Amino acid sequence: MTRLLLVLIAGWLAAAVAARADEQMIEEYDGHNSLTTSDFLVPNGWEIRWTSEQVLSVGVIELDNTVIAGATGHDMGSLFVPQGGHYRLVVRGADPIPWDIKIYALGPVMPPDDAAEITNYQPTPGPDYKPPPKLPVVAPTPVVATPPAAPVAPAPPPVPTELSADQRLTIATVKGDRTQGAGFFLKTGTGTVVITRLGLLSNNPNLEIDTASGTKVTITQIRGASDRDVAMISVKDFGYPGLEPGDPIAVQPGDSVLTVGENNAPYPSKGVVSVGPERIGLDHFHALAGAPVVEAKTGKVVGVVSTVVPAFSGDNFTDQSFADREDERSEANAPVALRFDNVPGWETYTWDRLQNQTMFLAIFHQQTRALDSYLNGNNDEGSKLWQSDDKIKSANQSFLQDTVGGNASQRVEALHALLFELGVIADTDMDQIALPGNFSLFEGKRAQSEMAYRQALKAQIESYGDNVSHFNSVVIRNN
């Protein structure tokens, strides 16, 4: 009889443990951009699970907006939180890619009926049962409580000031026939990829990626961000070490980040100045283009070293000299840390098409700058770029020959002829750069900026048609 009762009790206890192991969905949220959810209540031991075709950032905050946990993931991800309570979720997503989030309680409380049945169970005494002897009552000895010693919090580990040797092993060399820079291996939900600057792929034939040890990497697919200078390259993964993606929205001004300099050399930690939707601003930042920007306290990557050149607007164009525009161009090329966690879309590239369109843009831009230096360089030594363009050199030489020994009327005629030749140069390839279908999404933005720059020069040339005497003051008279 006693054994039977023990078996029954063991069965009830097993059922109770099984009940605790069950999970229960508490809330479900879905959307396709960023949002802050409503409040919800969860017991101790709960988990967030999400599915999304984009890189999704999920943060857990208390009702006073204190952040207690967070994670970033692609496709499918989860985050376990041991402490129960009232919370909200902050979700960072990008339109129009949908996402779905569910909250589960893990190990709910045992059903009350089963718990009461086991707790109230009293066995029936058998024929051989003897009650235990009664023990004498002894007055307890008073115990003076000793207050526990105040706990000593362990000293936080020191924040690194440069990338570790293991982290530097994740950095790759990205090179082609024209230029080279860096990239880095990143772990994602669909495998390891190489993140780098899109500009390192532009007009740079025979691309090659090497690991830190010099092993060549096999490229399988190249994708570019639709709105910024970031490329994601899929490779055949042979167990390459990779960095973990971090959470840029958790980075604050004053935090330290790490990267590398030329030749993969250690680079001192830098302080964060600002965190924007596309970039992280850093203090005195001149690291290797394409290198990772790693949050020092977590060791996770939050950006890639790149450059951001503002689009040409044409504002106050006639008030600026060529030297002023060159100075602005040089300052605009200062490095920044570009985020890659919230790219609105990734475009798959055909390598030949990418090379053709970027080479076209490079040639177009070089000719525009040469024309600008001829019209606005003021004949100083710093504005000789026009001499790199054979068409401009030829037009200038013809003008000089036509005006040798000529009278005033012949000089005016030569000026009009020169203006016509410069107008033809300004029109070169304008029909091709105006076609959106000739370019990818990111390069298309560059094409629009280049077209606006050339149009401003064309308008300047046309303005001289009614005032050739003014144009005469800017003509280059010697080589």
VEXDREN-2710 file (C-alpha; in Angstrom, 1 decimal):
% VEXDREN-2710
k/r/px/py/pz
1/MET/0.0/0.0/0.0
2/THR/2.8/2.4/1.0
3/ARG/4.7/1.7/-2.3
4/LEU/1.5/2.4/-4.3
5/LEU/1.0/5.7/-2.6
6/LEU/4.7/6.7/-3.4
7/VAL/4.2/5.8/-7.0
8/LEU/1.0/8.0/-7.2
9/ILE/2.9/10.9/-5.6
10/ALA/5.8/10.5/-8.0
11/GLY/3.4/10.5/-10.9
12/TRP/1.7/13.7/-9.7
13/LEU/5.1/15.4/-9.2
14/ALA/6.2/14.4/-12.7
15/ALA/3.0/16.0/-14.1
16/ALA/3.6/19.1/-12.1
17/VAL/7.2/19.4/-13.5
18/ALA/5.9/18.9/-17.0
19/ALA/3.4/21.7/-16.5
20/ARG/6.2/24.0/-15.5
21/ALA/8.1/23.1/-18.6
22/ASP/5.3/24.2/-20.9
23/GLU/5.5/27.6/-22.6
24/GLN/2.7/30.1/-23.0
25/MET/2.5/32.9/-25.5
26/ILE/1.8/36.2/-23.7
27/GLU/1.7/38.8/-26.5
28/GLU/2.3/39.1/-30.3
29/TYR/3.3/42.1/-32.3
30/ASP/3.9/42.6/-36.0
31/GLY/4.8/45.5/-38.3
32/HIS/7.1/46.7/-41.0
33/ASN/9.0/49.6/-39.4
34/SER/10.0/50.9/-36.0
35/LEU/7.7/51.1/-33.0
36/THR/7.4/51.0/-29.2
37/THR/4.9/48.4/-28.0
38/SER/2.2/48.7/-25.3
39/ASP/3.0/47.5/-21.8
40/PHE/2.8/43.8/-20.9
41/LEU/3.3/41.7/-17.8
42/VAL/5.4/38.6/-17.7
43/PRO/6.6/36.1/-15.0
44/ASN/10.2/35.3/-14.3
45/GLY/11.8/33.4/-17.2
46/TRP/10.4/34.7/-20.5
47/GLU/11.6/34.9/-24.1
48/ILE/11.2/37.2/-27.1
49/ARG/11.1/35.4/-30.5
50/TRP/11.0/37.2/-33.9
51/THR/11.1/36.5/-37.6
52/SER/12.1/39.1/-40.2
53/GLU/13.7/39.3/-43.6
54/GLN/15.5/42.4/-42.5
55/VAL/18.1/43.1/-39.8
56/LEU/15.8/43.8/-36.8
57/SER/16.8/45.4/-33.5
58/VAL/14.7/44.6/-30.4
59/GLY/15.2/46.3/-27.0
60/VAL/13.4/45.6/-23.7
61/ILE/12.7/48.7/-21.5
62/GLU/11.0/49.2/-18.1
63/LEU/8.1/51.6/-17.7
64/ASP/10.6/54.3/-16.7
65/ASN/12.4/53.8/-20.1
66/THR/15.4/52.0/-18.5
67/VAL/16.9/49.6/-21.1
68/ILE/17.5/46.1/-19.6
69/ALA/18.3/44.0/-22.6
70/GLY/18.5/44.1/-26.4
71/ALA/19.5/42.1/-29.4
72/THR/19.8/42.4/-33.2
73/GLY/19.2/39.6/-35.7
74/HIS/18.2/38.7/-39.2
75/ASP/15.5/36.1/-40.3
76/MET/14.9/34.4/-37.0
77/GLY/16.1/35.4/-33.5
78/SER/15.3/35.2/-29.8
79/LEU/16.2/36.9/-26.5
80/PHE/15.8/35.3/-23.1
81/VAL/15.1/37.6/-20.1
82/PRO/15.2/35.9/-16.6
83/GLN/13.4/38.7/-14.6
84/GLY/9.7/39.1/-14.8
85/GLY/7.7/42.4/-14.5
86/HIS/6.0/45.1/-16.5
87/TYR/7.9/46.0/-19.8
88/ARG/7.7/47.5/-23.2
89/LEU/9.6/46.6/-26.5
90/VAL/11.4/49.1/-28.7
91/VAL/11.6/47.7/-32.2
92/ARG/13.9/49.2/-34.9
93/GLY/12.9/48.1/-38.4
94/ALA/12.8/49.6/-41.9
95/ASP/9.8/50.0/-44.2
96/PRO/8.5/48.0/-46.1
97/ILE/10.0/44.7/-44.9
98/PRO/7.6/43.0/-42.4
99/TRP/8.5/41.5/-39.1
100/ASP/6.7/39.4/-36.4
101/ILE/7.4/39.2/-32.7
102/LYS/6.0/36.8/-30.0
103/ILE/6.5/36.9/-26.3
104/TYR/6.5/33.5/-24.4
105/ALA/6.4/32.7/-20.7
106/LEU/8.6/29.7/-19.9
107/GLY/7.6/27.4/-17.1
108/PRO/4.2/28.7/-15.9
109/VAL/3.0/28.1/-12.3
110/MET/1.7/24.5/-11.6
111/PRO/-2.1/24.2/-11.9
112/PRO/-3.6/24.9/-8.4
113/ASP/-5.8/21.7/-8.3
114/ASP/-2.8/19.4/-8.8
115/ALA/-0.7/21.4/-6.3
116/ALA/-3.4/21.2/-3.6
117/GLU/-3.9/17.5/-4.1
118/ILE/-0.2/16.7/-3.5
119/THR/0.2/19.2/-0.7
120/ASN/-2.9/18.0/1.3
121/TYR/-2.2/14.2/0.9
122/GLN/-2.0/12.3/4.2
123/PRO/-1.0/8.5/4.1
124/THR/-3.1/6.0/6.1
125/PRO/-1.0/4.3/8.8
126/GLY/-0.3/0.6/8.4
127/PRO/-0.6/-2.2/11.0
128/ASP/3.2/-1.9/11.8
129/TYR/3.2/1.9/12.2
130/LYS/4.6/3.2/15.4
131/PRO/4.4/6.9/16.3
132/PRO/7.8/8.6/16.8
133/PRO/8.8/9.2/20.5
134/LYS/8.1/12.6/21.8
135/LEU/11.2/14.6/22.4
136/PRO/11.6/16.9/25.4
137/VAL/11.0/20.6/24.7
138/VAL/14.2/22.5/25.1
139/ALA/14.2/26.3/25.2
140/PRO/16.2/27.7/22.3
141/THR/19.5/29.4/23.0
142/PRO/19.2/33.0/22.0
143/VAL/21.3/33.8/19.0
144/VAL/22.7/37.3/18.4
145/ALA/22.4/38.0/14.8
146/THR/25.6/39.2/13.1
147/PRO/24.9/41.6/10.3
148/PRO/26.2/40.2/7.0
149/ALA/29.2/41.9/5.5
150/ALA/28.4/44.4/2.8
151/PRO/29.0/42.7/-0.6
152/VAL/31.9/44.0/-2.5
153/ALA/31.1/44.5/-6.1
154/PRO/33.7/43.1/-8.4
155/ALA/35.7/45.7/-10.4
156/PRO/34.4/46.0/-13.9
157/PRO/36.8/44.7/-16.5
158/PRO/38.9/47.4/-18.2
159/VAL/37.5/48.7/-21.6
160/PRO/39.9/47.7/-24.4
161/THR/41.7/50.5/-26.1
162/GLU/42.4/48.7/-29.4
163/LEU/41.2/45.6/-31.3
164/SER/42.4/42.3/-29.9
165/ALA/44.5/39.9/-32.0
166/ASP/41.4/37.7/-32.6
167/GLN/39.3/40.6/-33.7
168/ARG/42.0/41.7/-36.2
169/LEU/41.9/38.2/-37.7
170/THR/38.4/39.0/-38.9
171/ILE/39.7/41.9/-41.1
172/ALA/40.1/41.2/-44.8
173/THR/42.0/43.0/-47.6
174/VAL/39.8/44.2/-50.5
175/LYS/41.7/45.1/-53.6
176/GLY/41.5/45.5/-57.4
177/ASP/43.5/47.0/-60.2
178/ARG/43.0/50.6/-59.1
179/THR/42.8/50.7/-55.3
180/GLN/42.6/48.7/-52.1
181/GLY/41.2/49.0/-48.6
182/ALA/39.7/46.7/-46.0
183/GLY/36.6/44.7/-45.2
184/PHE/35.6/42.4/-42.4
185/PHE/33.9/39.1/-41.9
186/LEU/30.5/39.4/-40.2
187/LYS/28.3/36.6/-38.7
188/THR/24.7/36.7/-39.9
189/GLY/21.7/34.4/-39.6
190/THR/22.3/33.1/-43.1
191/GLY/26.1/32.7/-42.9
192/THR/29.3/34.7/-42.9
193/VAL/29.6/37.7/-45.2
194/VAL/32.2/40.4/-45.9
195/ILE/31.2/44.0/-45.2
196/THR/33.2/46.8/-46.9
197/ARG/32.9/50.1/-48.7
198/LEU/30.9/50.1/-51.9
199/GLY/33.4/52.6/-53.2
200/LEU/36.2/50.0/-53.1
201/LEU/34.3/48.0/-55.7
202/SER/33.6/51.0/-58.0
203/ASN/35.7/51.2/-61.1
204/ASN/38.1/48.7/-59.6
205/PRO/38.4/45.6/-62.0
206/ASN/39.7/42.2/-60.9
207/LEU/38.4/42.4/-57.4
208/GLU/40.1/40.1/-54.8
209/ILE/39.5/39.5/-51.1
210/ASP/42.2/38.0/-48.9
211/THR/41.9/37.0/-45.2
212/ALA/44.3/38.3/-42.6
213/SER/46.5/35.3/-43.2
214/GLY/46.6/35.9/-47.0
215/THR/44.1/33.2/-48.0
216/LYS/42.0/34.2/-51.1
217/VAL/38.2/34.2/-50.5
218/THR/35.8/32.9/-53.1
219/ILE/33.1/35.5/-53.8
220/THR/29.5/34.2/-54.6
221/GLN/27.4/37.3/-54.6
222/ILE/27.8/41.1/-54.3
223/ARG/25.1/43.4/-52.9
224/GLY/25.1/47.1/-52.3
225/ALA/23.1/49.3/-50.0
226/SER/20.4/51.4/-51.8
227/ASP/21.2/54.6/-49.9
228/ARG/24.8/54.5/-48.6
229/ASP/28.4/53.5/-49.4
230/VAL/28.2/50.0/-48.0
231/ALA/28.6/46.6/-49.7
232/MET/27.7/43.1/-48.5
233/ILE/29.7/40.3/-50.2
234/SER/28.6/36.7/-49.8
235/VAL/31.5/34.2/-49.8
236/LYS/32.1/30.5/-49.6
237/ASP/32.4/30.0/-45.8
238/PHE/35.3/27.8/-44.7
239/GLY/34.9/28.6/-41.1
240/TYR/36.3/32.2/-41.2
241/PRO/36.3/34.0/-37.9
242/GLY/33.7/36.8/-37.9
243/LEU/32.6/39.7/-35.8
244/GLU/29.2/39.7/-34.1
245/PRO/26.8/42.5/-35.1
246/GLY/26.1/45.0/-32.4
247/ASP/23.3/47.4/-31.7
248/PRO/24.1/50.9/-32.9
249/ILE/21.0/52.4/-31.2
250/ALA/22.5/51.4/-27.8
251/VAL/25.7/53.4/-28.6
252/GLN/25.8/56.8/-26.8
253/PRO/28.0/59.9/-27.3
254/GLY/31.1/59.5/-25.2
255/ASP/31.3/55.7/-25.7
256/SER/34.6/54.3/-27.1
257/VAL/34.9/52.4/-30.4
258/LEU/37.8/50.5/-32.0
259/THR/39.1/50.0/-35.5
260/VAL/42.4/49.7/-37.4
261/GLY/44.7/51.9/-39.4
262/GLU/46.8/51.3/-42.5
263/ASN/48.3/47.8/-42.9
264/ASN/45.9/46.5/-40.3
265/ALA/47.9/48.4/-37.6
266/PRO/46.3/48.9/-34.1
267/TYR/44.4/52.2/-33.9
268/PRO/43.7/54.0/-30.7
269/SER/40.1/54.0/-29.4
270/LYS/37.9/56.9/-30.4
271/GLY/35.0/58.6/-28.7
272/VAL/31.6/58.7/-30.2
273/VAL/30.4/62.2/-31.0
274/SER/26.9/61.4/-32.5
275/VAL/24.7/58.5/-33.6
276/GLY/22.4/59.2/-36.6
277/PRO/20.2/57.1/-38.7
278/GLU/23.0/56.4/-41.3
279/ARG/26.3/57.1/-39.5
280/ILE/28.2/57.3/-36.3
281/GLY/30.3/60.4/-35.9
282/LEU/33.7/60.0/-34.2
283/ASP/36.3/62.3/-32.8
284/HIS/39.4/62.8/-35.1
285/PHE/38.6/59.7/-37.2
286/HIS/41.2/58.7/-39.9
287/ALA/41.2/54.9/-40.0
288/LEU/41.5/52.4/-42.9
289/ALA/38.6/52.6/-45.3
290/GLY/36.3/49.5/-45.1
291/ALA/37.5/48.5/-41.6
292/PRO/35.1/47.6/-38.9
293/VAL/34.0/50.1/-36.1
294/VAL/33.7/48.0/-32.9
295/GLU/32.0/49.0/-29.7
296/ALA/34.8/48.7/-27.1
297/LYS/32.6/47.6/-24.2
298/THR/30.8/44.8/-26.1
299/GLY/33.3/43.8/-28.8
300/LYS/30.5/43.9/-31.4
301/VAL/30.7/45.7/-34.7
302/VAL/28.4/48.7/-35.2
303/GLY/29.7/50.4/-38.4
304/VAL/32.1/50.4/-41.3
305/VAL/34.7/53.0/-42.1
306/SER/33.6/54.9/-45.2
307/THR/33.3/58.4/-46.6
308/VAL/30.2/60.5/-47.3
309/VAL/30.4/63.1/-50.1
310/PRO/27.4/65.5/-50.1
311/ALA/25.4/65.7/-53.3
312/PHE/26.1/68.8/-55.4
313/SER/23.3/71.3/-55.0
314/GLY/24.5/74.2/-57.1
315/ASP/23.8/76.7/-54.4
316/ASN/26.0/79.8/-54.7
317/PHE/27.9/78.1/-57.5
318/THR/28.9/81.3/-59.2
319/ASP/30.2/82.7/-55.8
320/GLN/32.7/79.9/-55.4
321/SER/36.0/79.4/-57.1
322/PHE/37.3/76.0/-58.2
323/ALA/39.7/76.0/-55.3
324/ASP/36.8/76.5/-52.8
325/ARG/35.0/73.5/-54.3
326/GLU/38.2/71.4/-54.2
327/ASP/38.6/72.3/-50.5
328/GLU/35.0/71.3/-49.8
329/ARG/35.5/68.0/-51.7
330/SER/38.6/67.2/-49.6
331/GLU/36.8/67.9/-46.3
332/ALA/33.7/65.9/-47.4
333/ASN/36.0/62.8/-48.0
334/ALA/36.8/62.7/-44.2
335/PRO/36.0/59.2/-42.9
336/VAL/32.8/58.4/-41.0
337/ALA/31.4/55.2/-39.5
338/LEU/28.4/54.1/-41.6
339/ARG/25.7/51.9/-40.1
340/PHE/24.7/48.7/-41.9
341/ASP/22.0/47.4/-39.5
342/ASN/19.2/49.5/-40.9
343/VAL/19.8/49.6/-44.6
344/PRO/16.4/50.0/-46.3
345/GLY/17.3/47.7/-49.2
346/TRP/20.1/45.6/-50.7
347/GLU/20.6/45.5/-54.4
348/THR/22.3/42.5/-56.1
349/TYR/25.0/43.6/-58.6
350/THR/26.2/42.1/-61.8
351/TRP/29.9/42.7/-61.7
352/ASP/30.4/43.8/-65.3
353/ARG/27.5/46.3/-65.1
354/LEU/28.8/47.7/-61.8
355/GLN/32.3/48.3/-63.4
356/ASN/30.8/49.9/-66.5
357/GLN/28.6/52.3/-64.7
358/THR/31.2/53.3/-62.1
359/MET/33.9/53.8/-64.7
360/PHE/31.5/56.0/-66.7
361/LEU/30.8/58.1/-63.6
362/ALA/34.5/58.4/-62.8
363/ILE/35.3/59.7/-66.4
364/PHE/32.3/62.0/-66.4
365/HIS/33.3/63.5/-63.0
366/GLN/36.9/64.0/-64.1
367/GLN/35.8/65.9/-67.2
368/THR/33.5/68.0/-65.2
369/ARG/36.2/69.0/-62.7
370/ALA/38.6/69.7/-65.7
371/LEU/36.0/72.0/-67.2
372/ASP/35.4/73.7/-63.8
373/SER/39.1/74.3/-63.4
374/TYR/39.3/76.0/-66.8
375/LEU/36.3/78.3/-66.2
376/ASN/36.9/79.1/-62.5
377/GLY/40.6/78.3/-61.7
378/ASN/41.8/81.9/-62.1
379/ASN/44.9/80.6/-63.9
380/ASP/46.7/79.7/-60.6
381/GLU/49.0/76.7/-60.2
382/GLY/46.3/74.8/-58.3
383/SER/43.9/74.8/-61.2
384/LYS/45.8/73.0/-63.9
385/LEU/43.4/70.0/-63.9
386/TRP/42.0/71.2/-67.2
387/GLN/45.2/70.2/-68.9
388/SER/44.4/66.5/-68.3
389/ASP/41.4/66.9/-70.8
390/ASP/42.5/66.7/-74.4
391/LYS/39.3/68.3/-75.7
392/ILE/39.7/71.4/-73.5
393/LYS/43.4/71.7/-74.3
394/SER/42.6/71.5/-78.0
395/ALA/39.9/74.2/-77.8
396/ASN/42.2/76.5/-75.8
397/GLN/45.0/76.0/-78.3
398/SER/42.8/76.8/-81.3
399/PHE/41.6/80.0/-79.6
400/LEU/45.2/81.1/-79.0
401/GLN/46.1/80.4/-82.7
402/ASP/43.0/82.2/-84.0
403/THR/43.9/85.4/-82.0
404/VAL/47.6/85.7/-82.9
405/GLY/47.9/89.0/-84.8
406/GLY/44.1/89.4/-85.0
407/ASN/42.1/92.6/-84.4
408/ALA/39.3/93.1/-81.9
409/SER/36.6/91.7/-84.2
410/GLN/38.6/88.6/-84.8
411/ARG/39.2/88.1/-81.1
412/VAL/35.4/88.3/-80.4
413/GLU/34.8/85.7/-83.1
414/ALA/37.4/83.5/-81.6
415/LEU/35.8/83.8/-78.1
416/HIS/32.5/82.8/-79.5
417/ALA/34.1/79.8/-81.2
418/LEU/35.8/78.8/-77.9
419/LEU/32.4/79.1/-76.0
420/PHE/30.8/76.8/-78.6
421/GLU/33.6/74.2/-78.1
422/LEU/33.3/74.4/-74.3
423/GLY/29.5/74.0/-74.6
424/VAL/29.9/70.9/-76.7
425/ILE/32.2/69.5/-74.0
426/ALA/29.7/70.3/-71.3
427/ASP/27.0/68.4/-73.3
428/THR/29.2/65.3/-73.6
429/ASP/27.4/62.2/-72.2
430/MET/24.6/64.2/-70.7
431/ASP/22.0/62.1/-72.4
432/GLN/23.4/58.9/-70.9
433/ILE/23.8/60.1/-67.4
434/ALA/20.2/61.4/-67.4
435/LEU/18.8/57.8/-67.9
436/PRO/18.0/56.2/-64.5
437/GLY/18.1/52.7/-65.9
438/ASN/21.8/53.0/-66.6
439/PHE/22.6/52.9/-62.9
440/SER/22.0/51.0/-59.7
441/LEU/20.1/52.7/-56.9
442/PHE/23.2/54.1/-55.0
443/GLU/25.1/55.0/-58.2
444/GLY/22.0/56.6/-59.5
445/LYS/22.2/59.2/-56.7
446/ARG/25.8/59.9/-57.7
447/ALA/24.7/60.3/-61.3
448/GLN/22.1/62.9/-60.3
449/SER/24.7/64.9/-58.4
450/GLU/27.1/64.7/-61.3
451/MET/24.5/65.9/-63.7
452/ALA/23.6/68.9/-61.5
453/TYR/27.3/69.8/-61.4
454/ARG/27.7/69.7/-65.2
455/GLN/24.5/71.6/-65.7
456/ALA/25.8/74.4/-63.5
457/LEU/28.9/74.7/-65.7
458/LYS/26.8/74.6/-68.8
459/ALA/24.7/77.5/-67.5
460/GLN/27.9/79.5/-66.7
461/ILE/29.1/78.9/-70.3
462/GLU/25.8/80.1/-71.8
463/SER/25.8/83.2/-69.6
464/TYR/29.0/84.3/-71.4
465/GLY/27.3/84.4/-74.7
466/ASP/25.9/87.8/-74.1
467/ASN/29.0/89.1/-72.3
468/VAL/32.1/87.8/-74.2
469/SER/34.2/90.6/-72.6
470/HIS/33.7/88.9/-69.2
471/PHE/34.5/85.6/-70.7
472/ASN/37.7/87.1/-72.1
473/SER/38.9/87.7/-68.5
474/VAL/38.8/84.0/-67.6
475/VAL/40.2/82.5/-70.8
476/ILE/43.5/80.6/-70.3
477/ARG/46.1/82.3/-72.4
478/ASN/48.9/79.8/-72.1
479/ASN/49.6/76.2/-71.1
END
